[in-house]
Amino acid sequence: MTDARILEVVDIFADLSSEHLSLIYEICKEKVYPQGAMIIEEYTPSKEIYVLLDGEVEILVGLHEPSGPRRIAVLNRGYSFGEIALVDQGLRSASVRCISPTCRVFELNRDSLMKLLKQNLGIGYAVMQNLALDLCLKVRQTQFLARESLLYVPRKV
């Protein structure tokens, strides 16, 4: 049995009261995926964000490239993914696949969550601030990886 307290460990919902978490919980849809299942596919429309309740997922890019997919991250309980959908309804920039025996997630529809955030500006401000911090961290990590890739020069043997 799951309740709103699970949302306390999610970074983008940090510092929200129990009442606010309960309002978010009301619009969550719980889903279970088997190992190997794609939760999000790269280049598809972004209409939902997800919170990983149990299990592990891998974040992949280049799923449809001739060279095959490349893993860029592994996430576990409490992490959110697909949250750029709150900012930009463009196409997904990565795929997300369940790599544990099962993955249990909360799916939050973008329109429903945005409606809640607009109705309650306190929740909206906190979530958007946390989202900005989360996305900033991800941009910094990506910049570090890009810099490392560009500056790496293998030693000649």
N, C-alpha and C positions, 0 to 999 in steps of 0.2 A: 504494500500500500504506500502510495506516495502522497505527500502533502506539500504545502507551500514552503515549508522549511528547507526543502532541498535547494530552493533558489538562493538561499543565504550564501552558498559557496560559489555562486556565479559572479565573476568579476564585473560584468556590466550591470548587475543588480546590487552591487555593494552599497552599503549605507542606507538601504531602504528599510522602512519600518515593516513590522509583521503585517500590518494592514495593507500596505502597498504591495508587498509580496503576494498577499492573498488575491489582490485584484489582478496581478499578472498571472498567477496560477489559474485563475478562472478562464483565461483565454488559451491556456496551454493544452495541446493535444498530445497525449503520450503515444509513442510508437516504438515498436521493437523490430530490429533488423538482424538477419542472420549473418554469420561470418561471410565475407566476400560481397555483401550487398552494397550497392552504391546508394548513398543517402543524398548526395548532391553530385550532379555531373557538370563538368566544365562546359562553358558556352551555352548553358540553359538559362532561362529567365530566373531572376532572383525575387521570390515572393515570400520566403520564409526565413526565419533564423532558427537555430537549433541550440539546445542545451543538452550536453551529454550527461545522462544520469548514471549510467553504468556501462562499462566496457571501454574499448579503445578504438579510435579511428585513425586512419592515416590520411593526410592531405597530399593530394597528387596533382601535378601539372603535366601537361603534354600527353594526356591520355590517348588522344587521337593522332599523335605524331608518329611518324615511321620508326623513330628511335624508341618509342614506348614511353610509358609514364615514369616520372621521377618523383620520389617521395621527398617532400619538403618539411614535413612535421608529423608528429604523432601526438594526439590529444587523448586525455582520459577524463575521468569523472569531474564535473564542475565546469569544464570549459565550454565556451559557446563557439559556434562557427556559423558562417553565412551571414554574419551581422552587418556586412556592408549593404545588405538589402535594405537596412533602415535608412541609409544615406543615399544610395544610388540603386535604382531598379534596373541596372544594366545586366549584362550577362555574367554568369558566374566565372570567376577567374581561376578556379581550381575545382577538383573533384574531391569528394570525401567518401571513403570506403570503410566499412566495419572490418576490423582485423581480429577482434576477440570472438569467442564463440557466439555471443550475441551483443548487440548494442541497444540500450534503451535510451530514448531521447524524448525531450519535450520539443514539439514543433510549435512555433509561434508565427501565426500569419502576420505579415508586415502591416496590412491595412488595419487589422484588429489592434495590434500593439500601438500603432501610430495614433489611432483614435483614442485609446486609453491615455497615451502620453499627452495628447492635446487637451483632454478633459481634465487631467490632473497635472498642472504645470510643475508641481514639486517632483513628481515621479519623472516627468519628462526631462526636467533639468538634470536630475541625478543620473538618469540612464544615458542621456546624451553626453554628459561630462565623462562618465565612465567609458562610454564607447569611444570618445575621442582619445582618452588615455590608452585604451586597448589598441586602437588602430595606430596610434603614434608608436607604441612599442613594436608593433608588427612592421611598420615602415622602417624603423631603425634596424631591426633584425635583417630585413631584406636588403637594406643598404649595406650592412656589414657583409652579408653573403656576396652581394654583387661586387663590392670592393675587393674582397678576398679573391674572388674568381678572376677579376680583371688584373690584379697585381701579382697573382701567383705565377712564378716562373720556375719550372722544374729544373733541377740541377742536372747538368750534363755529366754523363758518366764516361 
